[in-house]
Amino acid sequence: MFNDKTSKKMKAFSIIIIIATLFAACSPNNNKQNTTTDNSDSLNNTEKIAATTPSDKESLQLFNNKCMICHNTGTSEETAIAPPMVSVKRRYKMSFDTKEEFVKAVVDYTGNPSDEHALMVKAKEKFNIMPKLMYDKADLEKIAAFIYDNEIEQPVWFGEHFKKEHGNFKAVENATPENPENPKILLHNKCVICHQTSNLQTKPIAPLISEFSAVYKEKYKTKEAFSKAIVHFVNVPNEADALLKESVAQYNLMPRLNYSENTVKIIADYLYGSDEKNIDSQMKKITKNNTPTENTPQSVYESKCKICHNINVAQGEMLAPPMVNIQRKYKMLHKTKEEFIAAVVNFTSSPTQEKAVMFGALKQFDVMPKLNYHENDLKMAAEYIYDNQFEKPAWFK
């Protein structure tokens, strides 16, 4: 048939043909013909989206070549190796209001990924820290600007995944000042448990909403300045920036709350446009309408404990450890129901570092604030915690 020299030439030619075929299969032109199936790769779907918006083609190409190889929307939830880019964009826009801040944050993190700077806690747990990519800073800036400016495709599974992971958190985050009902409910759900006198508390544990709102309005005349000051203090509570010095002395400094900047800004914008004379009564009305007339172990738990130990939020948004973890820890230490209830009531009525048994939670959330609940209510809540099973958060291990 062929001699050895001819055979070697034929093999070499065949290898060249195979390599050329592979390059052709991977070329952008060929990819454009493969967009009819559900698993069409995300590069092409992004091109279709970007075609409807003004976009620099170079930035689009950089985005496709440098990001979508890992953040590919064509993969399934099980085979994904990084969070979908729509989720990355959403999380960074929650924390950074302007395009300049958004771009800088994305570039800084991508250029030097680290645990302490990771915003997407659940993604970090699932995929680990992204590798350090030696991309040119100018290219990263173009990519980040492209992500900020353009609608990014989400995988077909993402909507159901988001609902399962975050529960009603999406509706909360989508509250806007244009819809006056949502910010009002958001203010109530996030702030009222501390900043209100009601049947929830035997006495106040923080200044009334009207009190701190009036003081901030007196100092910060514009809505922008008012909201910026509120967001800053809630994110980083400190005595130097506290305007209500007497409240700090009376109630101690407020704990650091893991609320997104976007959430706090929605609340602050709403407060700026609200009348201080009516805001407390409005909040009391919402509380009254959602509080049962007769306390039971379940109703006490639902109204007094669940708001902070709520698992229907992202891990980075939790204010306190999940109740399933608390129950497990206290049952390990206290063998009878009576001992369990006494220990929970003892700590909750007067929380201190010395009494704390959940050292990981203490490090992450600090000591819980002293809640001036009736002792009988604390006993009913502790009884409910002992007797019932609690759902684990999706991220819980």
Buried (B, 14 or more C-beta within 10 A) or exposed (E): EEEEEEEEEEEEEEEEEEEEEEEEEEEEEEBEEEEEEEEBBBBBBBBEBBEEEEBBEEBBBBBBEBBBEBBBBBBEEEEBEBBBBBBBBBBBBBBBBEEEBBBBBBBBBBBEBEEEEBBBBBBBEEBEEBEEBEBEEEBBBBBBBBBBBBEBBBBEBBEEBBEEBBBEBEEBBEBEBEEEEBBBBBBBBBBBBBBBBBBBBEEBBBBBBBBBBBBBBEEBEEBEEBBBBBBBBBBEBEEEEBBBEEBBEEBEEBBBBBBBBBBBBBBBBBBBEBEBEEBBEBBBEBBEEEBEEEBEBBBBBBBBBBBBBBBBBBBBBBBBBBBBBBBEBBBEEBEEEEBBBBBBBEBBBEBEEEEBBBEEBBEEBBBBBBBEBBEEBBBBBBBBBBEEEBEEBBBEE
